[in-house]
Amino acid sequence: MKATARYIDRSSALVARVDAIDWTQATADLDAQGCAVLKGLLTSDECAALVSLYPDDKNFRSRIVMGRHGFGRGEYKYFAYPLPDLIAQLRPELYARLCPVANRWNETMGIDIRYPDSHEAFLKRCHDAGQVRPTPLLLQYGVDDYNCLHQDLYGEHVFPLQVAILLSEPGRDFEGGEFVLTEQRPRMQSRPEVVPLAQGDAVAFAVHVRPVQGTRGPYRVNLRHGVSRVRSGHRHTVGVIFHDAK
């Protein structure tokens, strides 16, 4: 089932929270580190509402048990269309803020691809190429679960940034389970980045590659992301990916 355009209430509290984020600082952090924390993106009630969707399979198109595929331990489910209202609102709002960064990065790296201003237009590009399956997902981790370093590519058309939102409260719901980003630099050892998050915080980060300014001009670095081992409790996260899958 393809996505359909949905009216977004620009006066909603969720949209106001997106607008209130310091996007100048977030852009600077993305340029410097390949990731940026978006604090307080969701309320605790919104986090709980998303977590409560997990047991009901009618909300999802598929379930992945990570251990069966060598992805780590734990599981996740891809949402089906129509997406839950929270995700359906967040996806185009966050895309609009991240699109200028994506286009500037591609220009800096000499990549010819440019992204349209609206997420609806970008999804049409994906769907016209046969990438019609929704990619936002809900992840669930228990004790000793983890997510191996990976990239969420899914097809020819890839938006180069994505967002993960922590739905559980560290120290109360779980211990461990840190979001980890690694950056593979040419002829150098990889650089790790551990991103601390509170419940409702999000991290925006590079999906695949990003530009870094070197002494001889910009060059590309390759990034992967994952989650360290959960030491106790349960951890839930929503992943907001902007391209759809084949």
C-alpha positions as CSV (number, residue, x, y, z in Angstrom):
1,M,0.0,0.0,0.0
2,K,1.4,3.4,-1.0
3,A,1.5,6.4,1.2
4,T,-1.1,9.0,0.7
5,A,-0.8,12.7,1.4
6,R,-2.2,13.5,4.8
7,Y,-3.2,16.9,6.2
8,I,-0.7,18.2,8.7
9,D,-2.0,20.5,11.4
10,R,0.7,23.2,11.5
11,S,-0.7,24.4,14.8
12,S,-0.2,21.1,16.6
13,A,2.0,20.8,19.7
14,L,4.2,18.2,17.9
15,V,4.9,20.6,15.0
16,A,5.5,23.4,17.4
17,R,8.2,21.2,19.1
18,V,9.9,20.6,15.8
19,D,9.8,24.3,15.0
20,A,11.3,25.1,18.4
21,I,14.4,23.0,18.0
22,D,17.6,25.0,17.4
23,W,18.1,23.9,13.9
24,T,21.1,26.1,13.4
25,Q,22.9,24.2,16.2
26,A,21.6,20.9,14.9
27,T,23.0,21.7,11.5
28,A,26.3,22.6,12.9
29,D,26.4,19.4,15.0
30,L,25.5,17.3,11.9
31,D,28.3,19.0,10.0
32,A,30.9,18.5,12.8
33,Q,29.9,15.1,14.1
34,G,27.5,13.5,11.6
35,C,24.8,13.5,14.3
36,A,22.7,15.9,16.3
37,V,20.5,15.5,19.4
38,L,17.0,16.9,19.1
39,K,15.9,17.2,22.7
40,G,12.3,16.7,23.9
41,L,10.9,15.8,20.5
42,L,8.2,13.6,22.0
43,T,6.4,13.7,25.4
44,S,6.4,10.8,27.7
45,D,2.8,10.1,26.9
46,E,3.6,10.1,23.2
47,C,6.4,7.7,23.8
48,A,4.2,5.4,25.8
49,A,1.5,5.5,23.1
50,L,4.0,4.3,20.4
51,V,5.4,1.6,22.7
52,S,1.8,0.3,23.2
53,L,1.5,-0.3,19.5
54,Y,4.1,-3.0,19.5
55,P,2.0,-6.1,20.5
56,D,-0.6,-5.5,17.8
57,D,0.6,-6.8,14.5
58,K,-2.1,-5.0,12.5
59,N,0.1,-1.8,12.9
60,F,3.0,-3.4,11.1
61,R,4.0,-5.0,7.7
62,S,6.7,-7.3,9.0
63,R,8.6,-8.4,12.1
64,I,12.4,-9.0,12.2
65,V,14.1,-11.1,14.8
66,M,17.7,-9.8,14.6
67,G,19.4,-13.0,15.8
68,R,18.1,-14.9,12.8
69,H,19.9,-12.6,10.3
70,G,23.1,-11.8,12.2
71,F,21.9,-8.3,12.9
72,G,22.4,-8.6,16.7
73,R,19.8,-9.5,19.4
74,G,16.3,-8.1,19.9
75,E,13.6,-7.5,17.3
76,Y,11.8,-4.8,15.4
77,K,8.7,-4.3,13.3
78,Y,8.2,-2.1,10.2
79,F,5.1,0.0,10.3
80,A,2.5,-0.5,7.6
81,Y,0.8,2.3,5.8
82,P,-1.1,4.3,6.9
83,L,1.5,5.2,9.5
84,P,0.5,6.1,13.1
85,D,-0.4,9.8,13.3
86,L,2.7,10.8,15.3
87,I,5.0,9.2,12.7
88,A,3.0,10.5,9.8
89,Q,3.4,14.0,11.1
90,L,7.0,13.8,12.1
91,R,8.3,12.3,8.8
92,P,7.5,15.3,6.5
93,E,8.3,17.9,9.2
94,L,11.7,16.5,10.0
95,Y,12.4,15.9,6.3
96,A,11.8,19.6,5.5
97,R,14.4,20.6,8.1
98,L,17.0,18.1,7.0
99,C,16.6,18.4,3.3
100,P,18.8,21.5,3.0
101,V,21.6,19.7,4.8
102,A,21.2,16.6,2.5
103,N,21.4,18.8,-0.6
104,R,24.4,20.7,0.6
105,W,26.2,17.6,1.6
106,N,25.7,16.0,-1.8
107,E,26.9,19.2,-3.5
108,T,30.0,19.2,-1.3
109,M,30.7,15.5,-2.1
110,G,30.1,15.9,-5.8
111,I,27.0,13.7,-5.8
112,D,24.5,14.9,-8.5
113,I,21.4,13.8,-6.6
114,R,19.2,16.6,-5.2
115,Y,16.1,16.1,-3.0
116,P,12.8,17.9,-3.4
117,D,11.5,20.3,-0.8
118,S,8.6,18.2,0.2
119,H,8.7,14.6,1.6
120,E,5.6,13.8,-0.5
121,A,7.6,14.6,-3.7
122,F,10.5,12.5,-2.5
123,L,8.2,9.5,-1.7
124,K,6.8,9.7,-5.2
125,R,10.3,9.4,-6.5
126,C,10.8,6.3,-4.4
127,H,7.4,4.8,-5.3
128,D,8.0,5.4,-9.0
129,A,11.1,3.3,-8.7
130,G,9.3,0.5,-7.0
131,Q,10.3,1.4,-3.4
132,V,6.8,1.3,-1.9
133,R,7.2,-0.4,1.4
134,P,7.2,2.0,4.5
135,T,10.5,2.0,6.5
136,P,9.7,3.7,9.8
137,L,10.1,1.0,12.5
138,L,9.7,0.2,16.2
139,L,12.5,-1.6,17.9
140,Q,12.4,-3.6,21.1
141,Y,15.4,-4.7,23.2
142,G,15.6,-6.9,26.3
143,V,18.5,-7.9,28.5
144,D,21.7,-8.6,26.5
145,D,20.1,-7.4,23.3
146,Y,22.1,-5.1,21.0
147,N,22.1,-3.9,17.4
148,C,25.1,-4.5,15.2
149,L,26.6,-1.5,13.3
150,H,24.7,-1.1,10.0
151,Q,23.3,1.2,7.4
152,D,19.6,1.5,6.5
153,L,19.7,1.8,2.6
154,Y,16.9,-0.3,1.2
155,G,17.1,0.6,-2.5
156,E,18.4,3.0,-5.2
157,H,16.8,6.1,-3.6
158,V,18.3,6.9,-0.2
159,F,17.7,10.1,1.8
160,P,21.1,10.6,3.5
161,L,19.8,11.4,7.0
162,Q,17.5,9.7,9.4
163,V,16.2,10.1,13.0
164,A,15.9,7.7,15.9
165,I,13.8,8.5,18.9
166,L,14.3,6.9,22.3
167,L,10.9,5.9,23.8
168,S,12.2,4.5,27.1
169,E,13.8,6.2,30.1
170,P,17.4,5.3,30.8
171,G,18.0,4.4,34.4
172,R,14.3,3.6,35.0
173,D,13.3,1.3,32.1
174,F,16.7,0.0,31.1
175,E,20.5,0.3,31.6
176,G,23.1,0.2,28.9
177,G,21.7,0.3,25.3
178,E,23.6,3.4,24.2
179,F,23.2,4.7,20.6
180,V,26.6,4.3,18.9
181,L,27.8,5.9,15.6
182,T,31.1,5.0,13.9
183,E,32.8,7.0,11.2
184,Q,35.3,5.2,8.9
185,R,37.8,7.7,7.7
186,P,40.1,7.1,4.7
187,R,43.5,5.7,5.7
188,M,42.7,6.2,9.4
189,Q,41.1,4.2,12.2
190,S,37.4,4.5,12.8
191,R,36.0,7.1,15.1
192,P,33.2,6.2,17.6
193,E,30.5,8.5,18.9
194,V,28.2,7.5,21.8
195,V,25.1,9.7,21.9
196,P,23.4,10.0,25.3
197,L,19.6,10.4,25.0
198,A,16.7,10.8,27.5
199,Q,13.2,9.6,26.9
200,G,11.6,11.6,24.0
201,D,15.0,12.8,22.7
202,A,15.9,12.0,19.1
203,V,19.2,11.8,17.3
204,A,19.4,12.8,13.6
205,F,22.4,11.2,11.9
206,A,24.0,10.3,8.6
207,V,22.7,7.1,7.0
208,H,25.7,6.3,4.8
209,V,28.3,9.0,4.0
210,R,28.9,12.6,4.9
211,P,31.5,15.2,3.9
212,V,34.4,16.2,6.1
213,Q,36.6,19.2,5.5
214,G,40.3,18.1,5.2
215,T,43.5,20.1,4.5
216,R,43.1,19.4,0.8
217,G,39.4,20.0,0.6
218,P,36.3,17.9,1.5
219,Y,36.3,14.2,1.5
220,R,33.7,11.5,2.2
221,V,33.5,9.4,5.4
222,N,31.4,6.3,5.8
223,L,29.1,5.9,8.8
224,R,27.4,3.0,10.5
225,H,25.1,3.1,13.6
226,G,24.0,0.6,16.2
227,V,23.0,0.1,19.8
228,S,25.3,-1.3,22.6
229,R,24.2,-4.2,24.8
230,V,21.2,-3.6,27.1
231,R,22.3,-4.6,30.6
232,S,18.9,-4.6,32.3
233,G,15.3,-3.8,31.5
234,H,13.6,-3.1,28.2
235,R,14.4,-0.4,25.6
236,H,12.1,0.8,22.8
237,T,13.1,3.1,19.9
238,V,11.3,4.5,16.8
239,G,13.4,4.8,13.7
240,V,12.2,7.5,11.2
241,I,13.7,6.7,7.8
242,F,12.6,9.0,5.0
243,H,13.0,6.7,1.9
244,D,10.8,3.7,1.4
245,A,12.0,0.2,0.5
246,K,11.7,-2.2,-2.4
